[in-house]
Amino acid sequence: MPDFVLLVFILVYLGMVLGGLPFLQLDRSGVALLGAIALIAAEAVSVEAAAQSIDLPTILLLFAFMVISAQMRLAGFYDAVARRLAALRIGPAALLGALVAVSAALSAVFSNDVVCLAMAPVLVDACRRRGRDALPFLLALACSANIGSAATLIGNPQNMLIGARLQLPFGGYVLQVITPVLASLAATWALVAWLMRGRLHAVAASAAAADGVPAAAPPGEDLPFSRWQAAKGLLVALAVLLCFLFVPWPREVVALAGAGVLLLSRRLHSRDMLGLVDWQLLVLFMGLFVVNHALQATGLPEALVRQLADAGWRLDHPATLFGATFVLSNLVSNVPAVMLLLPLAGPDAGPLLALVSTLAGNLLIVGSIANIIVVDAAARHGVAIDWRTHARIGVPVTLASMAICAAWLAWG
């Protein structure tokens, strides 16, 4: 049975690397779910053990913040922010800096994926209306959203998992990582402004005409702004954050209560709000929880850790964990990488895991869902971002942010 569990584990994580399995219409979530089903069907894991392996507080926290983010999307909040940014009467370099700051701040609270999904289409249209090339701003949006999400334990899924598993203090974590996050954001702005200076400062009579596509966004993407619904969402988010900081209540319970308040609405239908919940991501988490639990029950991970330690590679050593997190995050994506490494790392490894796994996502397009969202949104609006174009910014931004993170960890 250990051989079967290992085979399923290898196939599941091969699917994480490839984004699916060859000849099958399966994405990462489907692969993880199928792996869990295979283990339960073969009785390698009992139904009870599979249920217990799922970290329910993490799942509930993810779900709750997806509902809160859905409130902000349906209120047209992100669209309004993007339009306000584009309307600022400032130069392109200053506008780029404002975008980096705003997208990072929003991602720290409402998740980088949601911010990119909502802001990217509006950003393309706004740049065209100003006669600006959208490419530098889209790349800055993806990079800064990823980096900004590292600033809190709710900015992205892997941070939620780390915070829940290690019981990290919310405010204490923010104070620990805010310096490297801010330095990395400053480096991102400087690198994008310098490396894309030609396209950043070029002014075209009509960028849309140059691309040969209409300037207007596709119908249905630009949501009307509701001041009341946005204010309600912001007040609930603020109340949840204050409870995280000052009240010793379980975070998932506080977040669920906030989501429940928002579902009590006379204007926004619960069907629409729940339709914006990323059920695929929740399934991915649950499937990987089961697969990882089955592997750990075989004792193989502990044996591998002992062999690595005998060879001088100890995962409880910061340098080794730093390198392993960076490599795995770019091989299998940051969420599966964290789920693999978290049980093997030391109890004080939370900030390192959160920072490195998140910052590593900027290296390549496939390193982060936020990157893929921006690239897909750009393509729908006639702006092509291939892997070379992304890497021109993503690689130096990642190297710079990793150097800042390494220096901070060494100094701390």
Residue pairs with C-beta under 8 A, 6 or more apart in sequence:
1 42
1 44
1 298
2 298
2 299
2 300
4 42
4 44
5 39
5 44
5 294
5 295
5 297
5 298
6 295
6 298
6 300
8 35
8 38
8 39
8 44
8 291
8 294
9 35
9 291
9 292
9 294
9 295
11 21
11 31
11 35
12 31
12 32
12 35
12 287
12 288
12 291
13 332
13 336
13 340
14 21
15 21
15 26
15 28
15 31
15 32
15 35
16 28
16 31
16 32
16 331
16 332
16 333
16 336
17 331
17 332
19 27
19 28
19 366
20 26
20 27
20 28
20 30
20 31
21 31
26 34
27 280
28 284
28 333
28 336
29 280
29 281
29 283
29 284
29 287
31 287
32 283
32 284
32 286
32 287
32 288
32 291
33 283
33 284
33 286
33 287
34 287
35 287
35 290
35 291
36 45
36 50
36 286
36 287
36 290
36 291
39 45
39 50
39 290
39 291
39 294
40 46
40 47
40 50
40 290
44 294
45 53
45 290
45 293
45 294
45 297
49 293
49 297
50 290
50 293
53 289
53 290
53 292
53 293
53 294
54 285
54 286
54 289
54 290
55 161
55 164
55 165
55 285
55 289
56 252
57 164
57 250
57 251
57 252
58 160
58 161
58 164
58 165
58 252
58 285
59 282
59 285
59 286
60 252
60 253
60 255
60 256
61 154
61 160
61 164
61 251
61 252
61 255
62 157
62 160
62 281
62 282
62 285
63 256
63 259
63 277
63 282
64 252
64 255
64 256
64 258
64 259
65 110
65 111
65 154
65 160
65 255
65 259
66 111
66 114
66 276
66 277
66 278
67 259
67 262
67 263
67 273
67 274
67 277
68 110
68 233
68 236
68 237
68 240
68 255
68 258
68 259
68 262
69 110
69 111
69 114
69 276
70 272
70 273
70 274
70 275
70 276
70 277
71 229
71 232
71 233
71 236
71 262
71 268
71 273
72 78
72 110
72 114
72 118
72 230
72 233
72 234
72 237
73 114
73 117
73 118
73 223
73 276
74 223
74 229
74 268
74 272
74 273
74 276
75 223
75 225
75 226
75 229
75 230
75 232
75 233
75 268
76 223
76 224
76 225
76 226
76 230
77 225
77 230
77 233
77 234
78 106
78 114
78 115
78 118
78 119
78 122
79 118
79 119
79 122
79 222
79 223
79 225
80 225
80 230
81 102
81 106
81 119
82 118
82 119
82 122
82 123
82 126
83 122
83 126
85 95
85 98
85 99
85 102
85 123
85 126
86 95
86 122
86 123
86 126
86 127
86 129
86 130
87 126
88 94
88 95
88 98
90 98
92 132
92 136
92 200
92 201
93 193
93 200
93 201
95 137
96 136
96 137
96 140
96 189
96 192
96 193
96 200
97 189
97 193
99 123
99 137
99 140
99 141
99 144
100 140
100 144
100 185
100 188
100 189
100 192
101 144
101 185
103 115
103 116
103 119
103 140
103 141
103 144
103 145
103 148
104 144
104 145
104 147
104 148
104 149
104 151
104 181
104 185
105 148
106 115
106 145
106 148
107 115
107 144
107 145
107 146
107 148
107 149
107 155
107 156
107 370
108 148
108 149
108 151
108 152
108 154
108 155
109 152
109 154
109 155
109 237
109 241
110 237
111 149
111 154
111 155
111 156
111 157
112 145
112 146
112 148
112 149
112 155
112 156
112 368
112 370
113 156
113 278
113 369
113 370
113 373
115 145
115 370
116 141
116 142
116 145
116 370
116 373
116 374
116 377
117 373
117 377
119 141
120 138
120 141
120 373
120 374
120 377
120 378
121 217
121 218
121 221
121 222
121 377
121 380
121 381
122 217
122 221
122 222
123 134
123 137
123 138
123 141
124 134
124 138
124 217
124 377
124 378
124 381
124 383
125 215
125 216
125 217
125 222
125 381
127 133
127 134
127 137
127 207
128 134
128 206
128 207
128 208
128 215
129 215
131 203
131 204
131 205
131 206
131 207
132 202
132 203
132 204
132 207
133 199
133 200
133 202
133 204
133 207
134 207
134 378
134 381
134 383
135 196
135 199
135 378
135 383
135 385
135 389
136 192
136 193
136 196
136 199
136 200
138 374
138 378
138 383
138 385
139 192
139 196
139 374
139 385
139 389
139 390
139 393
139 394
140 188
140 189
140 192
140 393
141 374
142 362
142 368
142 370
142 371
142 373
142 374
142 375
142 390
143 188
143 192
143 362
143 393
143 394
143 397
144 185
144 188
144 189
145 370
146 156
146 358
146 359
146 361
146 362
146 368
146 370
146 371
147 181
147 184
147 185
147 188
147 358
147 359
147 362
147 401
148 155
148 181
148 185
149 155
149 156
149 159
149 358
149 370
150 156
150 159
150 177
150 181
150 354
150 355
150 358
150 359
151 174
151 177
151 178
151 181
152 159
152 170
152 173
152 174
153 159
153 160
153 162
153 163
153 168
153 170
153 173
153 354
154 160
154 163
154 244
154 255
155 358
156 334
156 358
157 281
157 285
157 335
158 334
158 335
158 337
158 338
158 353
158 354
158 357
158 358
159 354
159 358
161 285
161 335
161 338
161 339
161 342
162 168
162 338
162 342
162 350
162 353
162 354
163 170
163 173
163 251
163 350
163 354
164 251
164 252
165 342
166 342
166 347
166 349
166 350
168 350
168 351
170 241
170 244
170 245
170 251
171 244
171 245
173 350
173 351
173 354
176 351
176 412
177 351
177 354
177 355
179 408
180 355
180 401
180 404
180 405
180 408
181 355
183 404
183 408
184 359
184 397
184 400
184 401
184 404
184 405
187 397
187 400
187 401
187 404
188 397
188 400
188 401
191 393
191 396
191 397
191 400
192 200
192 393
192 397
193 200
195 392
195 393
195 396
196 393
204 210
206 215
207 215
208 214
208 215
208 382
211 382
211 383
212 382
213 381
213 382
217 381
218 380
218 381
226 267
229 265
229 267
229 268
232 262
233 262
236 258
236 261
236 262
237 258
239 258
240 254
240 255
240 258
243 249
243 254
244 251
244 254
247 254
262 268
262 273
263 270
263 273
265 273
284 335
285 335
285 339
288 335
288 336
288 339
289 339
292 339
292 340
292 343
295 301
296 302
296 343
301 343
301 344
305 315
305 344
308 314
308 315
309 315
313 320
314 320
315 321
315 324
315 341
315 344
315 345
315 346
316 345
316 346
316 349
318 349
318 352
318 409
321 341
321 345
321 346
321 349
321 352
321 353
321 356
322 352
322 356
322 406
322 409
324 341
325 337
325 338
325 341
325 352
325 353
325 356
325 357
325 360
326 356
326 360
326 402
328 336
328 337
328 340
328 341
329 337
329 338
329 356
329 357
329 360
329 361
329 367
330 360
330 363
330 364
330 367
331 337
332 340
333 361
333 366
333 367
333 368
333 369
334 357
334 358
334 360
334 361
334 367
334 368
337 357
338 353
338 357
341 353
342 353
345 352
345 353
352 409
355 405
356 402
356 405
359 398
359 401
359 402
359 405
360 367
360 398
360 402
361 367
361 368
361 370
361 371
362 368
362 371
362 394
362 397
362 398
362 401
363 391
363 394
363 395
363 398
364 371
364 387
364 390
364 391
364 394
365 371
365 372
365 375
365 385
365 387
365 390
365 394
366 372
367 394
371 390
371 394
374 385
375 385
375 390
378 384
378 385
379 385
